[in-house]
Amino acid sequence: MSPGKRRGILIGGALLIVVVLVAAFFVLNSGGSTPEAATGETAVESPGALDPRSAITEYLQDLAENNPDAAARLTDDNPAAAVALRDARNTLNPSALAAKLGVLQPTAAGAKQTGGTFSLTWTLKPGKVWTYDVPFQLAQTGGKWLVRWAPSLLHPKLEAGQRLVITTAVQDTTAVTDRDGKPLLVSGSGGVRAAGGDPAPLLRSALVGQVTAATGGGFAVDRVDTSGKSVETLFGKAAAEGAKPLVSSLSLAAQSSAQTAVDGYRGSAMLVALDTGSGDILAVAQNAAAGNTPKALNGLFEPGSSFKIATAVAAVQQSGLNAGSSVDCPGVATIGTRTVRNEDFELGATNLQTAFARSCNTTFGQLALDLPADGLKKAADELGLNADYEIPGINTELGKVEPAASKDEQVEDGFGQGRIQASCLGGAVMAATVASGKAITPRLWHDLETKVAKGYSPPPAAVLGEVRKLMRAVVTSGTGRAAAGAGTVFGKTGTAQFGDGSNATGWFVGYRGNVAFAVVLENSNDSGPAVSLAAKFLKAL
């Protein structure tokens, strides 16, 4: 629970009214607060609570509600607390956590320290409920009360540098494999850890969390040192033999190729690959510049011209066009009231396949304007961009496509520069739908089901047949020619301006054989590097 911000009072009128209002303010805020400046600027309050009970109560509430960042802000070491609380929550993966105040010592007038105890109850899996008491200390700093951070707030025996981990086996045993049976995670006396150099760093937490739900009799919570060596078993008992390993959808080969490809790029890069037959998530990779949160799975970006795949579906299905249909591609065109430009080229009278391959904005802006108001949304629905799935261990967002609010917006949506949004995962699902001709249900596990919260139906086969021609031409004769050496690749490039238009995100969405992929490069200002990165990934496979 974040501390509230007091709002400044706008004072106007006669001097007598001003005096009365200011006097009333001080009566209502007799705790010594100072009114904000007359400019109306909001003062930045220091973290903490006004009294000891509120400090510890809010901390425990945030902890129980799975809000470790808010809980950490109520401590005197926010960065360390946030890392430790998130790690414990992700590693233990409780179905529920109860945090209840036990004893709070009376605080004498003028005292700046106090303490007490609270209890933590972790519901880790059916029949595995772990409860214990934790001593705590509170201190007043700058007029606010904060929880004194120490690892012992997670467990009274936990010391600096130590962690809580789940252990299922006394001896090392494979806990999670890739789809081919190759180890991804190992469980042993030091808990669950990555195998073979951490092949899937972005998904490590998601994979570890599901191990706690695996079948088998062994289950314990250990505290381990900085090297991962078990210091003590705090709860439960590990089995002499481990549980049957969980099987993930990941391909170690694809994951390694994807990670190598994004790590070789200097800016922010992400890549997602799917199996077009099964929906298996083969690889999810980001480099350090993209950060530690899984933006590849749920970060939404303007897709730029990669969304012309959807516009093409709509034009073929709703306007009766095909790859050979005649269209115009002027360098600049006024479409409705919008002035639309290509990237320093014009084709004049041409056909749909060439306009798509060269990524002609003027063509696709006009095609979009000729559609019904919900025409692009219907096509996006059929490509999975508005679908929703619940995949054990990860949070996903495929996209957000709504009917345009105006004709001008409809024109911009036609080349992915309106309010259209998609994630890297959404781009891969879109490509996989075109490749397979069926709705794709992405999955991370072979043992655990993906729940379809909102499904979709794909475009008709004849429509997709025409769109495949367009996507192949992008690589053979269009903006994706840099991927031509990586085999029979089908794709669509995209460059999406954002903010004030001075920066752009680069995209390449496509497929080869049974592997669909999407590459997103933040601030690349060009789709060329995305094509090269995808080609590097595909060649390594």
C-alpha positions as CSV (number, residue, x, y, z in Angstrom):
1,M,0.0,0.0,0.0
2,S,1.7,3.2,-1.2
3,P,1.7,6.3,1.1
4,G,-1.0,8.8,0.1
5,K,-0.1,12.2,-1.3
6,R,-1.7,15.3,0.1
7,R,-3.0,17.7,-2.4
8,G,-2.4,21.4,-2.4
9,I,-5.3,23.8,-1.8
10,L,-6.0,26.5,-4.3
11,I,-6.8,29.6,-2.3
12,G,-8.6,32.5,-3.9
13,G,-10.8,35.4,-3.0
14,A,-10.6,38.0,-0.2
15,L,-7.8,38.0,2.4
16,L,-10.3,37.1,5.2
17,I,-11.3,33.9,3.3
18,V,-7.6,33.0,2.8
19,V,-7.0,33.3,6.5
20,V,-10.0,31.2,7.4
21,L,-9.0,28.4,4.9
22,V,-5.4,28.3,6.0
23,A,-6.5,28.1,9.7
24,A,-8.9,25.3,8.8
25,F,-6.0,23.5,7.0
26,F,-3.8,23.6,10.1
27,V,-6.7,22.4,12.4
28,L,-7.3,19.4,10.1
29,N,-3.6,18.6,9.9
30,S,-2.5,19.2,13.4
31,G,0.1,16.5,13.2
32,G,2.7,19.0,12.1
33,S,2.3,18.8,8.3
34,T,3.3,21.8,6.2
35,P,0.9,22.9,3.4
36,E,2.2,22.7,-0.1
37,A,3.4,25.7,-2.0
38,A,0.9,27.9,-3.6
39,T,2.1,26.8,-7.0
40,G,0.1,23.6,-6.6
41,E,3.1,21.3,-6.8
42,T,2.7,18.1,-4.9
43,A,5.4,17.4,-2.2
44,V,7.3,14.2,-2.5
45,E,6.8,12.4,0.7
46,S,9.4,10.0,2.2
47,P,8.3,6.4,2.4
48,G,7.0,4.9,5.6
49,A,4.0,5.2,7.9
50,L,3.1,7.7,10.6
51,D,3.0,5.1,13.4
52,P,4.5,1.7,14.1
53,R,1.3,-0.3,13.8
54,S,0.5,1.1,10.4
55,A,4.1,0.4,9.2
56,I,4.1,-3.3,10.0
57,T,0.4,-3.8,9.1
58,E,0.9,-2.3,5.6
59,Y,4.1,-4.3,5.1
60,L,2.4,-7.6,6.0
61,Q,-0.6,-6.7,3.8
62,D,1.5,-6.0,0.8
63,L,3.4,-9.2,1.4
64,A,0.2,-11.3,1.6
65,E,-1.2,-9.6,-1.5
66,N,1.9,-10.6,-3.6
67,N,3.1,-7.0,-3.9
68,P,6.8,-7.3,-2.9
69,D,7.8,-3.9,-4.4
70,A,5.2,-2.1,-2.2
71,A,6.3,-4.1,0.8
72,A,10.0,-3.2,0.1
73,R,9.2,0.5,0.1
74,L,8.1,0.2,3.7
75,T,11.6,-1.0,4.7
76,D,14.8,0.9,5.3
77,D,16.6,-0.9,2.4
78,N,14.1,-0.9,-0.5
79,P,16.5,-2.3,-3.2
80,A,17.7,-5.3,-1.1
81,A,14.2,-6.0,0.2
82,A,12.6,-5.9,-3.2
83,V,15.1,-8.4,-4.7
84,A,14.8,-10.8,-1.8
85,L,11.0,-10.7,-1.5
86,R,10.5,-11.2,-5.2
87,D,13.0,-14.1,-5.3
88,A,11.4,-15.8,-2.3
89,R,7.9,-15.5,-3.8
90,N,9.0,-16.7,-7.3
91,T,11.0,-19.6,-5.9
92,L,8.6,-20.9,-3.3
93,N,5.6,-20.2,-5.7
94,P,3.0,-20.4,-3.0
95,S,-0.7,-20.8,-3.8
96,A,-1.3,-18.5,-0.8
97,L,0.7,-16.6,1.7
98,A,-0.8,-15.4,5.0
99,A,1.1,-12.7,7.0
100,K,-0.4,-11.9,10.4
101,L,0.8,-9.5,13.1
102,G,1.4,-11.3,16.4
103,V,2.9,-9.0,19.1
104,L,3.8,-5.3,18.7
105,Q,5.7,-3.9,21.7
106,P,4.3,-0.8,23.3
107,T,6.0,2.4,22.1
108,A,6.9,4.9,24.7
109,A,6.4,8.6,24.0
110,G,9.3,9.9,22.0
111,A,10.7,6.4,21.3
112,K,12.2,5.9,17.8
113,Q,12.4,2.1,17.9
114,T,10.2,-0.8,18.7
115,G,9.6,-4.4,17.5
116,G,7.5,-7.5,17.8
117,T,6.7,-10.7,16.0
118,F,4.5,-11.8,13.1
119,S,3.7,-15.1,11.5
120,L,4.1,-16.3,7.9
121,T,2.0,-19.2,6.5
122,W,3.1,-20.5,3.1
123,T,0.7,-22.8,1.3
124,L,3.2,-24.4,-1.0
125,K,1.2,-27.3,-2.5
126,P,-1.6,-29.6,-1.3
127,G,-0.7,-30.8,2.2
128,K,2.4,-28.7,2.4
129,V,1.6,-25.7,4.6
130,W,4.5,-24.1,6.4
131,T,4.0,-21.7,9.4
132,Y,6.5,-20.0,11.6
133,D,7.0,-16.8,13.7
134,V,9.3,-14.0,12.6
135,P,10.8,-11.3,14.9
136,F,10.9,-7.8,13.5
137,Q,12.2,-4.3,14.3
138,L,10.8,-0.9,13.4
139,A,12.6,2.4,13.4
140,Q,11.6,6.0,13.0
141,T,13.5,8.0,10.3
142,G,12.5,11.5,9.2
143,G,9.3,11.3,11.1
144,K,8.2,8.0,9.4
145,W,8.3,4.5,10.7
146,L,10.0,1.8,8.5
147,V,10.6,-1.9,8.9
148,R,14.2,-2.7,9.5
149,W,15.2,-4.9,6.6
150,A,17.1,-8.2,7.2
151,P,17.0,-11.6,5.4
152,S,15.6,-12.9,8.7
153,L,12.3,-11.2,7.9
154,L,11.8,-14.1,5.4
155,H,12.8,-16.7,8.0
156,P,14.5,-16.1,11.4
157,K,17.4,-18.4,10.4
158,L,18.1,-16.8,7.1
159,E,21.4,-14.9,7.1
160,A,23.0,-12.4,4.7
161,G,23.6,-14.0,1.2
162,Q,21.4,-17.0,1.9
163,R,18.1,-17.9,0.1
164,L,15.1,-20.1,0.5
165,V,14.8,-22.8,-2.2
166,I,12.5,-25.8,-2.9
167,T,14.3,-29.1,-2.8
168,T,12.6,-32.3,-4.1
169,A,15.5,-34.7,-4.1
170,V,18.6,-35.4,-2.0
171,Q,20.6,-36.3,-5.1
172,D,20.7,-34.2,-8.2
173,T,17.9,-35.2,-10.6
174,T,16.4,-33.5,-13.7
175,A,13.5,-31.4,-12.8
176,V,12.5,-29.9,-16.1
177,T,13.4,-31.0,-19.6
178,D,13.0,-29.4,-23.0
179,R,10.6,-31.0,-25.5
180,D,13.3,-33.4,-26.6
181,G,14.2,-34.6,-23.1
182,K,17.3,-32.5,-22.6
183,P,17.7,-31.0,-19.1
184,L,16.7,-27.4,-18.5
185,L,16.5,-27.5,-14.7
186,V,18.1,-29.8,-12.0
187,S,16.8,-30.3,-8.5
188,G,19.0,-31.5,-5.7
189,S,20.2,-30.7,-2.2
190,G,20.8,-27.0,-3.3
191,G,17.2,-26.6,-4.6
192,V,16.2,-26.1,-8.2
193,R,18.9,-24.6,-10.5
194,A,19.5,-24.1,-14.2
195,A,21.3,-26.8,-16.1
196,G,24.1,-26.3,-18.6
197,G,24.7,-22.6,-18.3
198,D,21.2,-21.3,-17.7
199,P,19.8,-21.8,-21.3
200,A,16.5,-20.0,-20.7
201,P,17.3,-17.1,-18.3
202,L,14.1,-15.1,-19.1
203,L,11.9,-18.1,-18.2
204,R,14.0,-19.5,-15.3
205,S,11.6,-18.2,-12.7
206,A,8.6,-19.5,-14.5
207,L,10.1,-22.9,-14.9
208,V,11.3,-23.1,-11.3
209,G,7.9,-22.1,-10.0
210,Q,6.1,-25.0,-11.6
211,V,8.6,-27.6,-10.2
212,T,6.9,-27.0,-6.8
213,A,3.7,-28.4,-8.3
214,A,5.4,-31.5,-9.7
215,T,4.3,-35.0,-8.6
216,G,6.4,-37.0,-6.2
217,G,6.9,-37.5,-2.5
218,G,10.0,-35.4,-2.0
219,F,9.4,-31.8,-1.0
220,A,11.5,-29.6,1.3
221,V,12.5,-26.0,1.8
222,D,16.2,-25.5,2.3
223,R,18.2,-22.4,3.1
224,V,21.3,-22.3,0.8
225,D,24.4,-20.2,0.8
226,T,25.7,-18.0,-2.0
227,S,27.1,-21.0,-3.9
228,G,23.7,-22.8,-3.7
229,K,24.9,-25.4,-1.2
230,S,22.3,-26.5,1.3
231,V,22.9,-25.2,4.9
232,E,19.8,-26.6,6.5
233,T,16.4,-28.1,5.7
234,L,13.8,-25.9,7.3
235,F,10.6,-27.6,6.2
236,G,9.6,-31.0,4.8
237,K,11.9,-33.8,3.5
238,A,13.5,-34.4,0.2
239,A,13.1,-37.8,-1.4
240,A,15.9,-40.2,-2.1
241,E,14.8,-40.2,-5.7
242,G,13.3,-37.2,-7.4
243,A,9.9,-36.8,-9.0
244,K,9.4,-37.4,-12.7
245,P,10.6,-34.3,-14.5
246,L,8.2,-31.9,-16.1
247,V,8.5,-31.5,-19.9
248,S,8.5,-28.0,-21.2
249,S,7.7,-26.9,-24.8
250,L,11.1,-25.2,-25.2
251,S,13.7,-26.5,-27.6
252,L,17.2,-26.2,-26.2
253,A,18.5,-25.8,-29.7
254,A,16.1,-23.1,-30.7
255,Q,16.5,-21.3,-27.3
256,S,20.2,-21.3,-27.6
257,S,20.1,-20.0,-31.2
258,A,17.6,-17.3,-30.2
259,Q,19.6,-16.2,-27.1
260,T,22.8,-16.0,-29.1
261,A,21.1,-14.0,-31.8
262,V,19.7,-11.3,-29.5
263,D,22.9,-11.2,-27.4
264,G,24.8,-10.2,-30.5
265,Y,22.7,-7.1,-31.0
266,R,23.8,-3.9,-29.2
267,G,20.3,-2.4,-28.6
268,S,17.2,-3.8,-27.0
269,A,16.3,-7.0,-28.7
270,M,13.7,-9.8,-28.2
271,L,12.7,-12.9,-30.1
272,V,9.9,-15.5,-29.7
273,A,9.7,-18.7,-31.8
274,L,6.7,-21.1,-31.9
275,D,6.1,-24.5,-33.4
276,T,3.3,-23.9,-36.0
277,G,1.9,-27.4,-35.6
278,S,1.7,-27.8,-31.8
279,G,1.8,-24.2,-30.6
280,D,4.9,-25.1,-28.5
281,I,6.8,-22.0,-27.4
282,L,10.3,-23.0,-28.7
283,A,12.2,-20.0,-27.6
284,V,11.8,-16.8,-25.7
285,A,14.9,-14.6,-25.7
286,Q,15.8,-11.0,-24.7
287,N,19.2,-9.4,-24.3
288,A,20.4,-7.4,-21.3
289,A,19.5,-4.1,-23.0
290,A,15.8,-5.2,-23.1
291,G,15.8,-5.7,-19.3
292,N,14.8,-8.5,-17.0
293,T,11.1,-8.4,-17.3
294,P,9.6,-10.6,-20.0
295,K,8.6,-7.9,-22.5
296,A,8.9,-10.5,-25.3
297,L,5.8,-12.2,-23.8
298,N,3.7,-9.2,-22.7
299,G,5.2,-5.9,-23.8
300,L,2.9,-4.2,-26.3
301,F,4.4,-2.1,-29.2
302,E,3.1,-0.5,-32.4
303,P,3.7,-3.2,-35.0
304,G,4.2,-0.8,-37.9
305,S,4.1,-2.5,-41.3
306,S,4.2,-6.0,-39.9
307,F,0.5,-5.4,-39.3
308,K,0.1,-5.2,-43.1
309,I,-0.3,-9.0,-42.8
310,A,-3.7,-8.3,-41.1
311,T,-4.5,-5.5,-43.6
312,A,-3.8,-8.0,-46.4
313,V,-6.0,-10.6,-44.9
314,A,-8.8,-8.0,-44.7
315,A,-8.3,-6.8,-48.3
316,V,-8.3,-10.4,-49.7
317,Q,-11.2,-11.6,-47.6
318,Q,-13.4,-8.5,-47.4
319,S,-12.5,-6.6,-50.6
320,G,-12.0,-9.5,-52.9
321,L,-8.4,-8.8,-53.8
322,N,-5.7,-11.4,-54.6
323,A,-1.9,-11.2,-54.9
324,G,-2.2,-10.1,-58.6
325,S,-4.8,-7.4,-58.1
326,S,-4.0,-4.0,-59.4
327,V,-3.3,-1.3,-56.9
328,D,-1.6,2.1,-56.9
329,C,1.5,3.0,-54.9
330,P,2.2,6.8,-55.2
331,G,5.1,8.1,-53.2
332,V,2.8,10.5,-51.4
333,A,-1.0,10.5,-51.2
334,T,-3.8,12.3,-49.4
335,I,-6.0,9.5,-48.1
336,G,-9.1,11.0,-46.4
337,T,-7.6,14.0,-44.7
338,R,-4.3,12.2,-43.9
339,T,-1.1,12.8,-45.9
340,V,0.7,9.4,-46.2
341,R,4.2,8.9,-47.4
342,N,6.4,5.9,-48.4
343,E,10.0,5.7,-47.4
344,D,11.4,7.6,-50.4
345,F,9.9,5.4,-53.2
346,E,6.9,5.1,-55.4
347,L,5.8,2.3,-57.6
348,G,2.8,3.9,-59.5
349,A,0.4,1.3,-60.9
350,T,1.5,-2.1,-59.5
351,N,-0.1,-5.2,-57.9
352,L,-0.8,-6.2,-54.3
353,Q,2.1,-8.6,-54.1
354,T,4.7,-6.0,-55.1
355,A,3.1,-3.3,-52.9
356,F,3.2,-5.7,-49.9
357,A,6.8,-6.8,-50.7
358,R,8.0,-3.2,-50.9
359,S,5.9,-2.1,-47.9
360,C,3.9,0.6,-49.7
361,N,2.1,2.7,-47.0
362,T,0.1,4.7,-49.5
363,T,-1.4,1.4,-50.9
364,F,-2.3,0.0,-47.5
365,G,-3.6,3.2,-46.1
366,Q,-6.1,3.3,-49.0
367,L,-6.9,-0.4,-48.6
368,A,-7.7,0.2,-45.0
369,L,-9.9,3.2,-45.7
370,D,-12.0,1.1,-48.1
371,L,-12.8,-1.5,-45.4
372,P,-15.7,-1.4,-43.0
373,A,-15.0,0.3,-39.7
374,D,-14.4,-3.0,-37.9
375,G,-12.6,-4.6,-40.9
376,L,-9.1,-4.5,-39.5
377,K,-10.2,-5.7,-36.1
378,K,-11.9,-8.7,-37.7
379,A,-8.7,-9.6,-39.5
380,A,-6.7,-9.1,-36.3
381,D,-9.1,-11.3,-34.5
382,E,-8.6,-14.1,-37.1
383,L,-4.9,-13.9,-36.7
384,G,-5.0,-14.2,-32.9
385,L,-3.9,-10.7,-31.9
386,N,-7.0,-10.3,-29.6
387,A,-6.8,-13.8,-28.2
388,D,-6.0,-14.4,-24.5
389,Y,-4.4,-17.4,-22.8
390,E,-3.5,-18.4,-19.3
391,I,-0.2,-20.3,-19.5
392,P,1.1,-21.8,-16.2
393,G,4.1,-19.7,-14.9
394,I,4.0,-16.8,-17.4
395,N,1.8,-13.7,-18.1
396,T,1.2,-13.1,-21.7
397,E,-0.4,-10.4,-23.8
398,L,-0.7,-10.9,-27.6
399,G,-2.1,-7.5,-28.7
400,K,-4.9,-5.0,-28.7
401,V,-6.7,-4.1,-31.9
402,E,-10.0,-2.2,-31.7
403,P,-12.2,-0.6,-34.4
404,A,-10.7,2.8,-35.5
405,A,-12.3,5.8,-33.8
406,S,-12.1,7.8,-37.0
407,K,-11.4,7.5,-40.7
408,D,-7.9,9.0,-40.3
409,E,-7.1,6.5,-37.6
410,Q,-8.3,3.7,-39.9
411,V,-5.9,4.9,-42.5
412,E,-3.0,4.8,-40.0
413,D,-4.1,1.4,-38.7
414,G,-3.7,0.0,-42.2
415,F,0.1,0.3,-41.9
416,G,0.3,-0.3,-38.1
417,Q,0.8,3.3,-37.0
418,G,-2.6,4.1,-35.4
419,R,-3.7,2.6,-32.1
420,I,-2.7,-0.9,-33.1
421,Q,-0.5,-2.8,-30.5
422,A,1.1,-6.2,-30.6
423,S,3.7,-8.1,-28.5
424,C,6.6,-10.1,-29.9
425,L,4.6,-13.3,-28.9
426,G,1.6,-11.9,-30.7
427,G,3.6,-11.4,-33.8
428,A,4.8,-15.0,-33.7
429,V,1.2,-16.2,-33.2
430,M,0.1,-14.1,-36.2
431,A,2.8,-15.7,-38.4
432,A,2.1,-19.2,-37.1
433,T,-1.6,-18.8,-38.0
434,V,-0.7,-17.8,-41.5
435,A,1.7,-20.7,-41.8
436,S,-0.5,-23.4,-40.3
437,G,-4.0,-22.2,-41.4
438,K,-5.3,-22.9,-37.9
439,A,-5.8,-21.2,-34.6
440,I,-2.6,-21.4,-32.4
441,T,-2.8,-22.1,-28.7
442,P,0.7,-21.3,-27.4
443,R,2.0,-23.6,-24.6
444,L,5.0,-23.7,-22.4
445,W,4.4,-27.2,-21.0
446,H,3.6,-30.7,-22.2
447,D,2.4,-31.7,-18.7
448,L,0.3,-28.6,-17.9
449,E,-2.5,-27.2,-19.9
450,T,-2.9,-23.8,-21.4
451,K,-6.3,-22.3,-20.6
452,V,-7.9,-20.5,-23.5
453,A,-9.5,-17.4,-22.0
454,K,-10.4,-16.0,-25.4
455,G,-9.9,-18.1,-28.6
456,Y,-10.2,-17.3,-32.2
457,S,-10.9,-18.8,-35.7
458,P,-8.4,-18.4,-38.5
459,P,-9.1,-16.8,-41.9
460,P,-10.3,-19.1,-44.7
461,A,-7.6,-21.3,-46.4
462,A,-8.0,-19.5,-49.7
463,V,-7.3,-16.1,-48.1
464,L,-4.2,-17.4,-46.3
465,G,-3.0,-18.9,-49.6
466,E,-2.8,-15.4,-51.1
467,V,-1.2,-13.9,-48.0
468,R,1.5,-16.6,-48.1
469,K,2.4,-15.4,-51.6
470,L,2.7,-11.9,-50.3
471,M,5.0,-12.9,-47.4
472,R,7.2,-15.0,-49.6
473,A,7.7,-12.1,-52.0
474,V,8.9,-9.9,-49.1
475,V,12.0,-12.2,-48.8
476,T,12.5,-13.0,-52.5
477,S,12.2,-9.4,-53.8
478,G,11.2,-7.0,-51.0
479,T,12.3,-5.5,-47.8
480,G,13.2,-8.9,-46.2
481,R,15.8,-9.9,-48.8
482,A,18.5,-10.2,-46.1
483,A,16.7,-13.4,-44.9
484,A,16.9,-15.0,-48.3
485,G,20.0,-17.0,-47.4
486,A,18.2,-18.7,-44.4
487,G,16.0,-21.0,-46.5
488,T,12.5,-20.7,-47.7
489,V,11.4,-17.8,-45.4
490,F,8.1,-16.0,-45.4
491,G,7.9,-12.7,-43.6
492,K,6.9,-9.1,-43.2
493,T,9.1,-6.2,-42.0
494,G,7.9,-3.3,-40.0
495,T,9.2,0.0,-38.7
496,A,6.9,1.7,-36.1
497,Q,7.4,5.3,-35.1
498,F,6.4,6.2,-31.6
499,G,6.5,9.2,-29.2
500,D,7.4,12.4,-31.1
501,G,8.3,10.3,-34.2
502,S,12.0,10.6,-33.9
503,N,12.5,7.0,-32.9
504,A,11.0,3.8,-34.3
505,T,10.8,0.1,-33.4
506,G,12.0,-2.5,-35.9
507,W,10.0,-5.7,-36.6
508,F,10.4,-8.9,-38.6
509,V,7.6,-11.4,-38.4
510,G,7.5,-14.7,-40.3
511,Y,8.0,-18.4,-40.5
512,R,10.2,-21.1,-42.1
513,G,8.9,-24.6,-42.2
514,N,7.2,-25.3,-38.8
515,V,9.0,-22.5,-37.0
516,A,7.2,-19.2,-36.7
517,F,9.0,-16.2,-35.2
518,A,8.9,-12.5,-34.4
519,V,11.8,-10.2,-33.7
520,V,11.3,-6.8,-32.1
521,L,14.2,-4.3,-31.8
522,E,13.4,-1.2,-29.7
523,N,14.7,2.1,-31.1
524,S,16.4,0.5,-34.0
525,N,14.8,3.0,-36.4
526,D,14.9,0.4,-39.2
527,S,13.6,-3.1,-39.9
528,G,16.8,-4.2,-41.5
529,P,18.6,-5.2,-38.3
530,A,15.5,-7.3,-37.3
531,V,15.7,-9.2,-40.6
532,S,19.4,-9.9,-40.1
533,L,18.8,-11.0,-36.5
534,A,16.1,-13.4,-37.6
535,A,18.3,-14.8,-40.4
536,K,21.0,-15.4,-37.8
537,F,18.6,-17.3,-35.7
538,L,17.2,-19.4,-38.5
539,K,20.7,-20.3,-39.9
540,A,21.8,-21.5,-36.5
541,L,18.9,-23.9,-36.5
